[in-house]
Amino acid sequence: MKTCTILNTAIDAGTLYDIMNLIEMCRKERNVDRQLKILMVINAMLPKTKKLHIPSFLTDDYINRALHEIEKALKSSY
């Protein structure tokens, strides 16, 4: 099985592909509530030690920064 190491935690290639697709889908979504739901799905797919601590009050800017950080970590470790 092919894996990606995100900050020393293995993620299989299929999960990585799914996360990257969800990041793209989230970026294209204009409704912040839907973006948050997608971000929550992404977060649930991350290894336990790498999950985001999502604040109770969210902005579009926070979601975009979170997506960028997740994508950067995934791409740098693959």
N, C-alpha and C positions, 0 to 999 in steps of 0.2 A: 504494500500500500504506500502510495506517495504521500508525504506529509510536508507541511510547512511549519517552521518553528517561529511562533510569534512570541518574542521576548522569552525564549527558552521553554515554551509550551507548544507541544505538537498539535497541529490542526490538519485533518486529512484534506486532500486536494478538492474533493467534492464540496466540503463545507466552506473552504476558502472561496471556491467559485460561487457558491450560493451567497456568501456574505458580500462579495464584490458586486454581484448582480443587485442585491438589496440596497447597497450603497448608491448605485446608479439610479435605481428606482426612487429612492428617497430624495435624491438631488433633483429629480425631474418633477416630483410632486410639489404642488404649490400650496396645498392645504396643510397648515402646521399641525393640526390634530392627526392627520394621516401620516405626516412625517414622523411624528412622535411614536405612533404605533409601529412604523417600520423600524425606527431606531431601537425600540424595545425588543423587537424580534432579533435584530442584529446583536444587541447586547446579550440576549439569551443564548445566542449561538457561540459567543466568545467563551474561552476557558474561564473557570470560576475566578481565578486570580487576576484576570485581565478585564473583568467586567467594569463598565463605567459606573460611577456613582452619579446618577442622574438627579439633578436638583428638582425640587417640587415646582419651581417657576422656571419655565423654559422659554427661550426666544428662538427665532429662526436662526440667528447668528450662532447660538450655542449648538444647535443641531448641525449646522454646516461645519463648525469647528470640530465637533465630535466625529463626524463622518470623515473629515480630513485626517484626523489623528489615527483613526482605525485603519483607514486605507494606507496611510504612510507606514504604519507598523506592519501591516500585512505585506506590502510590496517590498519593504526593506528586509524582510526575513525569509522571503521565498527564493 
